[in-house]
Amino acid sequence: MPKDSMTAKEFDSLGERLGRMTPESVAIAREVLVDGVPKFVVAQRHNITKPRVGAIVERVLAAAQDVPRDWVRVEVWLPPELAQQVREMEVQAREQAKVGSNLDL
């Protein structure tokens, strides 16, 4: 599970990985992740919902982990052997995604 904060340097290093996020969305994510402002406060400041703030933050956290934009995060409780299978599936999927992205160059 990704951490819910990062340094200004870590955040700034994301650069192009944030894709087509608007400057306002980047600012919202920075307030939460770097400045440590609670999501409900950021939501009030920007006149958006707390779930919307959460989605923006999740998108930045995914970019920080090089997760493809169309992937979905899933959290479930599993027996250890099944959890290991899921971890192995993630590794394989990441490798395939890297190969696929190299073909687009």
C-alpha positions as a Markdown table, in Angstrom:
| # | Residue | x | y | z |
|---|---|---|---|---|
| 1 | Met | 0.0 | 0.0 | 0.0 |
| 2 | Pro | 1.5 | 3.4 | -0.9 |
| 3 | Lys | 2.3 | 5.9 | 1.7 |
| 4 | Asp | -0.1 | 8.9 | 1.9 |
| 5 | Ser | 2.6 | 11.6 | 2.0 |
| 6 | Met | 5.7 | 12.6 | 0.1 |
| 7 | Thr | 8.4 | 15.2 | 0.2 |
| 8 | Ala | 8.3 | 18.2 | -2.1 |
| 9 | Lys | 11.3 | 16.8 | -4.0 |
| 10 | Glu | 9.5 | 13.4 | -4.5 |
| 11 | Phe | 6.3 | 15.2 | -5.7 |
| 12 | Asp | 8.2 | 17.5 | -8.0 |
| 13 | Ser | 10.1 | 14.6 | -9.5 |
| 14 | Leu | 6.8 | 13.1 | -10.8 |
| 15 | Gly | 6.7 | 15.7 | -13.6 |
| 16 | Glu | 5.5 | 14.2 | -16.8 |
| 17 | Arg | 4.1 | 11.1 | -15.1 |
| 18 | Leu | 1.2 | 13.2 | -13.9 |
| 19 | Gly | 0.0 | 13.1 | -17.5 |
| 20 | Arg | -2.8 | 15.5 | -18.4 |
| 21 | Met | -3.7 | 16.5 | -14.8 |
| 22 | Thr | -4.8 | 20.1 | -14.6 |
| 23 | Pro | -2.7 | 22.5 | -12.6 |
| 24 | Glu | -5.5 | 22.7 | -10.0 |
| 25 | Ser | -5.5 | 18.9 | -9.6 |
| 26 | Val | -1.7 | 18.9 | -9.1 |
| 27 | Ala | -2.1 | 21.7 | -6.5 |
| 28 | Ile | -4.8 | 19.7 | -4.7 |
| 29 | Ala | -2.7 | 16.6 | -4.6 |
| 30 | Arg | 0.3 | 18.6 | -3.4 |
| 31 | Glu | -1.7 | 20.1 | -0.5 |
| 32 | Val | -2.7 | 16.7 | 0.7 |
| 33 | Leu | 0.5 | 14.7 | 0.0 |
| 34 | Val | 3.2 | 17.3 | 0.6 |
| 35 | Asp | 1.6 | 19.9 | 2.9 |
| 36 | Gly | -0.3 | 17.4 | 4.9 |
| 37 | Val | -3.7 | 19.2 | 4.7 |
| 38 | Pro | -6.6 | 16.9 | 5.5 |
| 39 | Lys | -8.7 | 15.9 | 2.4 |
| 40 | Phe | -11.9 | 17.4 | 3.8 |
| 41 | Val | -10.1 | 20.8 | 4.2 |
| 42 | Val | -8.7 | 20.7 | 0.7 |
| 43 | Ala | -12.2 | 19.7 | -0.6 |
| 44 | Gln | -13.7 | 22.7 | 1.1 |
| 45 | Arg | -11.0 | 25.1 | -0.2 |
| 46 | His | -11.5 | 24.0 | -3.8 |
| 47 | Asn | -15.3 | 23.5 | -3.6 |
| 48 | Ile | -15.1 | 19.8 | -4.5 |
| 49 | Thr | -16.1 | 16.6 | -2.7 |
| 50 | Lys | -13.8 | 14.7 | -0.5 |
| 51 | Pro | -14.0 | 11.6 | -2.7 |
| 52 | Arg | -12.9 | 13.7 | -5.7 |
| 53 | Val | -9.8 | 14.9 | -3.6 |
| 54 | Gly | -9.2 | 11.2 | -2.8 |
| 55 | Ala | -9.3 | 10.2 | -6.5 |
| 56 | Ile | -6.9 | 13.0 | -7.4 |
| 57 | Val | -4.5 | 11.9 | -4.6 |
| 58 | Glu | -4.8 | 8.2 | -5.7 |
| 59 | Arg | -3.9 | 9.2 | -9.3 |
| 60 | Val | -0.7 | 10.9 | -8.1 |
| 61 | Leu | 0.2 | 8.0 | -5.9 |
| 62 | Ala | -0.3 | 5.6 | -8.8 |
| 63 | Ala | 1.9 | 7.8 | -11.0 |
| 64 | Ala | 4.6 | 7.7 | -8.3 |
| 65 | Gln | 4.6 | 3.9 | -8.5 |
| 66 | Asp | 4.5 | 3.8 | -12.3 |
| 67 | Val | 1.1 | 2.2 | -12.4 |
| 68 | Pro | -0.5 | 2.4 | -15.8 |
| 69 | Arg | -3.4 | 4.8 | -15.9 |
| 70 | Asp | -6.1 | 2.3 | -16.8 |
| 71 | Trp | -5.3 | -0.1 | -13.9 |
| 72 | Val | -7.6 | -0.4 | -10.9 |
| 73 | Arg | -6.5 | -0.7 | -7.3 |
| 74 | Val | -8.1 | -3.7 | -5.5 |
| 75 | Glu | -7.8 | -4.4 | -1.7 |
| 76 | Val | -9.1 | -7.7 | -0.4 |
| 77 | Trp | -8.3 | -10.2 | 2.3 |
| 78 | Leu | -6.9 | -13.5 | 1.1 |
| 79 | Pro | -5.3 | -16.6 | 2.5 |
| 80 | Pro | -1.5 | -16.3 | 2.2 |
| 81 | Glu | -1.1 | -18.6 | -0.7 |
| 82 | Leu | -3.7 | -16.7 | -2.8 |
| 83 | Ala | -2.1 | -13.4 | -1.8 |
| 84 | Gln | 1.2 | -14.6 | -3.1 |
| 85 | Gln | -0.5 | -15.6 | -6.4 |
| 86 | Val | -1.9 | -12.1 | -6.7 |
| 87 | Arg | 1.5 | -10.5 | -6.1 |
| 88 | Glu | 3.0 | -12.7 | -8.8 |
| 89 | Met | 0.2 | -11.7 | -11.2 |
| 90 | Glu | 1.0 | -8.0 | -10.5 |
| 91 | Val | 4.7 | -8.6 | -11.2 |
| 92 | Gln | 3.8 | -10.3 | -14.5 |
| 93 | Ala | 1.3 | -7.6 | -15.5 |
| 94 | Arg | 3.9 | -4.8 | -14.7 |
| 95 | Glu | 6.5 | -6.6 | -16.9 |
| 96 | Gln | 3.9 | -6.9 | -19.8 |
| 97 | Ala | 3.0 | -3.2 | -19.4 |
| 98 | Lys | 6.7 | -2.2 | -19.6 |
| 99 | Val | 7.1 | -4.3 | -22.8 |
| 100 | Gly | 3.9 | -2.8 | -24.2 |
| 101 | Ser | 5.0 | 0.8 | -23.4 |
| 102 | Asn | 8.4 | 0.2 | -25.1 |
| 103 | Leu | 6.6 | -0.8 | -28.3 |
| 104 | Asp | 5.0 | 2.6 | -28.4 |
| 105 | Leu | 8.3 | 4.4 | -28.6 |
